[in-house]
Amino acid sequence: MKFTKKQWMISGAVVVLLVGGGAGIVANNQAQAQAEKTAQEAKTTHDNLIKEAKKATEKAETFKAETDVKTAQDAIKKLDEKDKTDLITRVEKVRQNWDLVNKANKAVSNAEKVQNDANVKTAQSSIDKIKDEMAKSKKSSLQGRLDKVKTAVKNNKERAKAKAAEEANSKANAEQQKAQAAQEQAKTQNESQTQPADVNNAAAPQAEAPAVSGGAVDYGQYAQAPAQNAPSYNAPAPSAPSTGGNATAPTNPPAHNGGGNANPNVSIDDANNAINNANKAPGNEGVVNGGW
């Protein structure tokens, strides 16, 4: 069968159409595949970013280093808005706990430098504000440091109290010693003032020995001497011995001439003994001037 010219022309056109359509189909398939590849790559990248952001957030939540917060925030910024919300909330919570820990750490450090009740109270208040479980270890560490400060403050108070008591006792002892010294000084002054008067009062007057003149004792000079309760006595005149005739009276004892006062150091008893001896002497008339 012979093809006419017209048939050949129709057949050629068909062939051209067939070849062109196939090439178009091939090109379209290639473009679709590329698009699908690009989309997959974008999804993979997106998923990796989310994965990295979640991992960074979890690490920040371990509360080991404050720098982990900044790392997590940077990772979250790379995500789409719809993927950020939950992660941002979690990281913000970590950041707030670090703020509380930093504030408490500063207060504890201040209490360690200046150990007093006011600083301890401020530090304890800051520690008590840390309540999240993630900051439990940090809170425990801060509390341990502050407890040491509390012990030091207590010991300082006890030492200060003991020192104050010691100083008070020393002052009291000094005042007591001062008072005792003043009393001793006053006592010494009183004794020194009363001693001369006591000596004058203790000096007893000493009697003078009676003066003997012409066999008679003169008591006139003893008129002012203290009176003694002695019995009044006049010595009897001695009787003349019988000689069988004319009796010769015994001679008088030698007179004590001079008429001066006796030794003023002679006591009253010595003077009385001298008088009695004079009365008993032979030939004495027994007349005593002044009488008993």
Secondary structure by P-SEA (a helix, b strand, c coil): ccccaaaaaaaaaaaaaaaaaaaaaaaaaaaaaaaaaaaaaaaaaaaaaaaaaaaaaaaaacccccaaaaaaaaaaaaccccccaaaaaaaaaaaaaaaaaaaaaaaaaaaaacccaaaaaaaaaaaaacccccaaaaaaaaaaaaaaaaaaaaaaaaaaaaaaaaaaaaaaaaaaaaaaaaaaaaaaaaaaaaaaaaaaaacccccccccccccccccccccccccccccbbbbccccccccccccccccccccccccccccccccaaaaaaaaaaaaacccccccccccc
